C-alpha cells in the first residue's frame, strides 16, 4: 500500500453532511491523519471565504483549493499560489447567452476579497447564500461589472435545463472555457486551467509531494480532473455511477462518514 502524504477532500456531498457540517468522526479522523504527518487540504467549488471557516474548524494550515482550482490560497497567511481568471470576453458571451434564455446568473470576483453578484434574487439564490455563508449583491446589469476578469460565472437551474445549456456552451466555446457542475443544478464556467486537478497539482508542488502520494476524495463532476491527477481517487457512495466509475475506490456516503472511514482504512490502519 502506497504511503499517502497529501489528501484533498471535497466539501459538499463529501466531507459535509446534509446540514453542511463536519461530523465528529470525520473531524477526528482528519486530525489523526495530520498527527501522522499527512497533509489534508480542501478542494471545492466554493468561494475562498466559504471554505476558510471549515479549514479553521479543522486546523488546516496549507493552501486551499477553491473555486474548483481557480484560486489556491494558503489558509493562514492568505498567500495565493495559483490563480486563473475567466477572460471577460467569454464572461460577457456567457452572460449574454444566459440572459437570452431568461435564466438567473451569479458572477464572482476575487481580487483579494470574495464578491458574489446576482442579477436577480430567487429562492435558489438565498439557499446558495445560506449554504455558502457568504453575502451577495444584486446588480441587474452584470455586464457593467466586467471591466476586469471575473473568477467564474454560475447558473442555477433545473438539471435538464443546465444539461442543454452545457451542451450549447461547449459547442460555442469548446475548450476555451472549463464548464462543469459542482451539483446537478449548478452549472459553472471558468478558465480552462481552473480545475481541481490543476489546483491539486499546485498544492502538491508547493509541498514537494509526488502525485502517486496524493489521495483525492469527491462526489461530483468537478472532482473528475482531481481524480485523474491523484494516485488514489475515492468516490463517495452518494456519487453518481459515472463518478464512481472514474475512481479507484468507492466509499460509504457522506451521511455514513465515508471520508472518515477511508482515512481510517487507507492511512491510519496502514501505519
C-alpha positions as CSV (number, residue, x, y, z in Angstrom):
1,X,0.0,0.0,0.0
2,X,1.4,3.4,-1.0
3,X,2.0,5.9,1.7
4,X,-0.2,8.9,1.1
5,X,1.3,12.3,2.1
6,X,-1.5,14.5,0.9
7,X,-5.3,14.1,1.0
8,X,-7.6,16.5,-0.9
9,X,-11.2,16.4,0.2
10,X,-14.2,17.9,-1.4
11,X,-16.8,19.6,0.8
12,X,-20.4,19.4,-0.4
13,X,-21.6,15.9,-0.7
14,X,-18.3,14.6,0.5
15,X,-16.9,15.9,3.8
16,X,-20.1,17.8,4.7
17,X,-23.4,16.2,5.7
18,X,-26.8,17.4,4.5
19,X,-26.7,20.1,7.1
20,X,-23.3,21.4,5.7
21,X,-21.5,20.2,8.8
22,X,-18.4,18.1,9.5
23,X,-19.2,15.1,11.7
24,X,-17.2,14.5,14.9
25,X,-15.8,11.2,13.5
26,X,-14.6,12.9,10.3
27,X,-13.0,15.8,12.3
28,X,-11.1,13.3,14.5
29,X,-10.0,11.2,11.5
30,X,-8.6,14.3,9.8
31,X,-6.8,15.4,13.0
32,X,-5.4,11.9,13.4
33,X,-4.1,11.8,9.9
34,X,-2.4,15.2,10.4
35,X,-0.7,13.7,13.5
36,X,0.7,11.1,11.2
37,X,2.3,13.9,9.2
38,X,-0.1,13.6,6.3
39,X,-1.3,16.9,4.8
40,X,-5.0,17.5,4.3
41,X,-6.5,20.2,2.2
42,X,-10.0,21.1,1.0
43,X,-10.8,21.0,-2.8
44,X,-14.1,22.7,-3.5
45,X,-16.1,24.8,-5.9
46,X,-16.9,27.1,-3.1
47,X,-15.5,30.6,-2.6
48,X,-12.4,31.0,-0.6
49,X,-14.2,32.8,2.3
50,X,-16.8,30.0,2.4
51,X,-14.0,27.3,2.5
52,X,-11.9,29.1,5.1
53,X,-14.3,28.6,8.0
54,X,-14.1,24.8,7.5
55,X,-10.3,24.9,7.3
56,X,-10.2,26.8,10.6
57,X,-12.5,24.3,12.2
58,X,-10.1,21.5,11.1
59,X,-7.0,23.4,12.0
60,X,-5.6,23.3,8.4
61,X,-2.5,25.3,7.7
62,X,-1.8,24.9,4.0
63,X,-3.1,26.0,0.5
64,X,-6.9,25.5,0.0
65,X,-8.2,24.6,-3.5
66,X,-11.2,26.9,-4.0
67,X,-13.4,27.9,-7.0
68,X,-12.7,24.5,-8.5
69,X,-9.0,25.3,-8.6
70,X,-9.3,28.9,-10.0
71,X,-7.9,30.1,-6.7
72,X,-5.4,28.2,-4.5
73,X,-4.6,30.3,-1.4
74,X,-3.0,29.5,1.9
75,X,-5.3,29.3,4.9
76,X,-3.1,31.1,7.4
77,X,-1.1,33.8,5.5
78,X,-3.6,34.2,2.7
79,X,-0.9,33.8,0.0
80,X,-2.0,33.0,-3.5
81,X,0.0,30.1,-5.0
82,X,-2.2,29.5,-8.1
83,X,-4.9,31.6,-9.8
84,X,-6.7,31.5,-13.1
85,X,-9.4,34.1,-14.0
86,X,-12.1,33.7,-16.7
87,X,-11.3,36.1,-19.5
88,X,-14.0,38.8,-19.5
89,X,-14.6,38.3,-23.3
90,X,-16.0,34.8,-22.5
91,X,-17.8,36.0,-19.4
92,X,-19.7,38.6,-21.4
93,X,-20.6,36.0,-24.0
94,X,-21.8,33.5,-21.4
95,X,-23.9,36.1,-19.6
96,X,-25.5,37.3,-22.9
97,X,-26.4,33.7,-23.8
98,X,-27.9,33.1,-20.4
99,X,-29.8,36.4,-20.4
100,X,-31.3,35.5,-23.8
101,X,-32.6,32.3,-22.3
102,X,-34.0,34.1,-19.3
103,X,-32.0,32.3,-16.6
104,X,-30.5,34.0,-13.5
105,X,-26.8,34.4,-13.3
106,X,-24.2,34.5,-10.5
107,X,-21.0,36.4,-11.2
108,X,-17.9,36.0,-8.9
109,X,-14.8,38.2,-8.4
110,X,-11.8,37.7,-6.2
111,X,-9.2,40.5,-6.1
112,X,-8.3,39.8,-2.5
113,X,-11.9,39.8,-1.4
114,X,-14.6,37.3,-2.4
115,X,-17.6,39.0,-4.0
116,X,-20.7,37.5,-5.4
117,X,-23.1,39.5,-7.7
118,X,-26.5,38.3,-8.9
119,X,-28.8,39.8,-11.5
120,X,-31.9,38.8,-9.6
121,X,-32.7,37.3,-6.1
122,X,-34.5,34.0,-6.1
123,X,-35.2,31.2,-3.6
124,X,-32.2,29.3,-5.2
125,X,-30.0,32.4,-4.7
126,X,-31.0,32.6,-1.0
127,X,-30.4,28.9,-0.5
128,X,-27.0,29.1,-2.2
129,X,-26.0,32.1,0.0
130,X,-27.1,30.1,3.2
131,X,-25.1,27.1,2.0
132,X,-22.0,29.1,1.3
133,X,-22.4,31.5,4.2
134,X,-21.4,34.5,2.0
135,X,-23.3,37.7,1.2
136,X,-24.5,38.6,-2.3
137,X,-25.2,41.8,-4.1
138,X,-28.0,42.3,-6.6
139,X,-26.9,44.2,-9.7
140,X,-29.4,44.0,-12.6
141,X,-26.7,44.7,-15.2
142,X,-23.8,42.3,-14.5
143,X,-22.1,43.2,-17.8
144,X,-21.4,46.6,-16.3
145,X,-19.1,44.9,-13.8
146,X,-16.9,43.3,-16.5
147,X,-14.2,46.0,-16.7
148,X,-11.9,43.2,-15.2
149,X,-11.8,39.4,-15.4
150,X,-14.1,37.5,-13.0
151,X,-13.2,34.2,-11.4
152,X,-16.3,32.4,-12.5
153,X,-19.9,32.5,-13.7
154,X,-22.6,30.2,-12.4
155,X,-26.1,29.4,-13.5
156,X,-28.5,27.7,-11.0
157,X,-31.5,25.9,-12.6
158,X,-33.1,22.5,-13.2
159,X,-30.7,19.8,-14.2
160,X,-32.2,19.1,-17.6
161,X,-32.1,22.8,-18.4
162,X,-28.5,23.0,-17.4
163,X,-27.5,19.9,-19.4
164,X,-28.9,21.6,-22.5
165,X,-27.1,24.8,-21.7
166,X,-23.8,23.0,-21.1
167,X,-24.1,21.2,-24.5
168,X,-24.7,24.5,-26.3
169,X,-21.9,26.2,-24.4
170,X,-19.4,23.5,-25.2
171,X,-20.4,23.8,-28.9
172,X,-19.8,27.6,-28.8
173,X,-16.6,27.8,-26.7
174,X,-15.1,24.3,-26.8
175,X,-12.0,24.0,-24.6
176,X,-11.6,27.8,-24.2
177,X,-13.9,27.6,-21.2
178,X,-14.0,25.0,-18.4
179,X,-17.6,24.0,-18.0
180,X,-18.5,21.8,-15.1
181,X,-21.1,21.0,-12.4
182,X,-20.5,21.0,-8.6
183,X,-24.1,19.9,-8.1
184,X,-26.6,18.7,-10.7
185,X,-28.4,22.2,-10.5
186,X,-25.2,24.3,-10.6
187,X,-23.5,24.9,-14.0
188,X,-20.2,26.7,-13.7
189,X,-17.9,28.4,-16.2
190,X,-14.2,29.1,-15.5
191,X,-10.8,29.5,-17.1
192,X,-9.8,26.2,-18.8
193,X,-7.0,25.7,-16.3
194,X,-9.2,26.4,-13.3
195,X,-9.8,22.8,-12.3
196,X,-9.3,20.8,-9.2
197,X,-6.7,18.7,-10.9
198,X,-4.6,21.8,-11.7
199,X,-5.2,23.2,-8.2
200,X,-4.2,19.9,-6.6
201,X,-1.0,19.7,-8.7
202,X,-0.1,23.2,-7.5
203,X,-0.6,22.2,-3.8
204,X,1.5,19.0,-4.3
205,X,4.3,21.0,-6.0
206,X,4.2,23.6,-3.2
207,X,4.6,20.8,-0.6
208,X,7.1,18.7,-2.7
209,X,4.8,15.7,-2.9
210,X,4.6,13.3,-5.8
211,X,1.2,12.6,-7.5
212,X,1.3,8.9,-6.5
213,X,1.4,10.1,-2.9
214,X,-1.9,12.0,-3.3
215,X,-5.4,10.8,-2.4
216,X,-8.4,12.7,-3.7
217,X,-11.9,12.2,-2.3
218,X,-15.0,13.7,-4.0
219,X,-18.5,13.0,-5.3
220,X,-19.3,15.2,-8.4
221,X,-18.3,16.1,-11.9
222,X,-15.9,18.8,-10.8
223,X,-13.9,16.2,-9.0
224,X,-13.1,14.2,-12.1
225,X,-9.9,16.2,-13.0
226,X,-8.7,15.8,-9.4
227,X,-9.3,12.0,-9.7
228,X,-7.2,11.9,-12.9
229,X,-4.3,13.6,-11.2
230,X,-4.3,11.8,-7.9
231,X,-2.5,8.5,-7.2
232,X,-5.6,7.2,-5.5
233,X,-9.1,8.5,-6.3
234,X,-12.1,7.9,-3.9
235,X,-15.7,8.5,-4.9
236,X,-18.4,8.8,-2.3
237,X,-21.2,6.3,-2.1
238,X,-23.7,9.0,-2.9
239,X,-21.9,9.9,-6.1
240,X,-23.5,9.1,-9.5
241,X,-22.4,5.9,-11.3
242,X,-20.2,7.8,-13.8
243,X,-18.3,9.4,-11.0
244,X,-17.8,6.1,-9.2
245,X,-16.6,4.6,-12.4
246,X,-13.8,7.1,-12.6
247,X,-12.5,6.3,-9.1
248,X,-10.2,3.6,-7.7
249,X,-12.4,3.0,-4.7
250,X,-16.0,3.8,-3.7
251,X,-16.5,4.8,-0.1
252,X,-19.6,5.0,2.1
253,X,-21.8,8.0,1.6
254,X,-21.3,11.5,3.1
255,X,-24.1,10.7,5.6
256,X,-22.3,7.5,6.6
257,X,-19.0,9.1,7.4
258,X,-17.4,7.9,4.2
259,X,-14.4,10.3,4.4
260,X,-13.6,9.2,8.0
261,X,-13.8,5.5,7.0
262,X,-11.5,6.0,4.1
263,X,-8.9,7.8,6.1
264,X,-9.1,5.2,8.9
265,X,-8.8,2.3,6.4
266,X,-6.2,3.5,4.0
267,X,-4.0,5.8,6.2
268,X,-4.5,5.3,9.9
269,X,-4.6,1.5,9.9
270,X,-1.6,1.2,7.5
271,X,0.8,2.9,9.9
